[in-house]
Amino acid sequence: MTTDTERKDPSLLDHSFFGHPRGLLTLSGLEVWERFSFLGMQAILVLYFADSVADGGLGMAQGTAASVVSAYGTLVYLTSVVGGWVADRMLGSYRAVLYGGVLIACGHYAMSVPTATMTWAGLGLIVIGTGFLKPNAATLVGGLYATDDDRRDAGFALYYMAINIGAFAGPLVSGWLGQNVGWHWGFSAAAIGMTFGVVQYVLGRSTLRREQGPVHPLAPAERVRWTRGALIGAAAVAAVGLLLWAVGWLTMDRTVDLITLVSVLAPIAYFAVMFRSPEVSREERGRLRPYVVLFLASVVFNLVLFSSYTTLALLAVDHVDNSIFGWHFPSSWWTSILGAIEVLLAPVVAALWVRMDHRQPHASRKIAYSLFAAGASFLILVPATAGKSGDYRIAGLWLLGCYLFMGVGDILLETTGMSATSKLAPRHFASQTMAVWFLSLALSQGIAAQLTKVYGEVSDAAYYGWLGALAVAAGVALYLALPWMRRTMHPVH
């Protein structure tokens, strides 16, 4: 039966892509290439920072390199919140994604130029571009389906698989080029990949929904005022930053510290606004309390997850036997394992929940399980690294086991957390609450930017052991809180 929404927009009747709208192919293709470029570059970024200047790197200490990469990740997720607002109020989702893709491609091309200045300029462009693209691409996916379309969840599952296909392929290509030919060749591969993504996105525009403008557009005068204010604010921040750098106060460490501070203050401000808003009912405010717990659980989990691009990447290059039957491969290829695991296991987990139906665990219990998996992923490295220092080697199976637990935990956390967020969000803050979920990723990266400074100064066994124990302790705390979570999260199951 054709709904009123489908009569207004015939594109919702499209079943040409494995039973889904053809626009899903366009957006999934964009996501494949965006993750190919972003995570391909990310796989070698910390190695490039830590490599000697004589070998083409930036010559940072390993702890500093890991800290800077974490701070960079913090900025990416912080700008995602801004990107969602700009699309909602000014550009619309389609143009926000397009401009974001172009900026990302330009950033990778800048990083392909072998100078430190172009590296920092490129990272800045990628931060802004990813902030525009990531939240709004998912919005466009949702726009392919009517609200009552039963294909919606399956469509997002296909989209999620596209993310992980790109996450698998990017480090293989950029990692091999970066570690065998030159770092900037790896960055060039990321640039070419993002270019493919933008081109196919533009060519596929006709397959997307027609309502691609701002959802709550600003009046022309307001738009001018906001644009002028944003430009003046950005110029002022840049001017102050340059002045502080010129007088020697703004060092790399202090820049990282400032980014961490912003990552802490942003979610506090968001939660304060929602808890104090008169538009939030007493019942909705009650459901926000358990959401704070889920937010903190996400922060702890992602402290572990994002290490795959920092401390685990350094462990792999320095201390893991990167060979199979005598054939040696680039250490950056280990980061592809996570994407492969999630592509293979996400359908299995989804099928398990469908089979269990109403008997499946409560959402908070699933997230507790994800924390246990995160803790296990790091604790498994403790016996492998205990009592070892200097130039030691461990078998690659230890790292494989680490990524296996990490991948299962990520599937549990992301699918459950995003779903719970959409149900617990106050009606007048639905979009902002989803933005807060992204801020949990920013906060975890901000904290990691501080923790990774001690990497190399303490033993590897102590570093991974303490963080693994933290994740397990958080999982135990959440598990003990299950009765309260179940009661206060109603109607979330």
Disulfide bonds with the S-S distance in Angstrom:
none
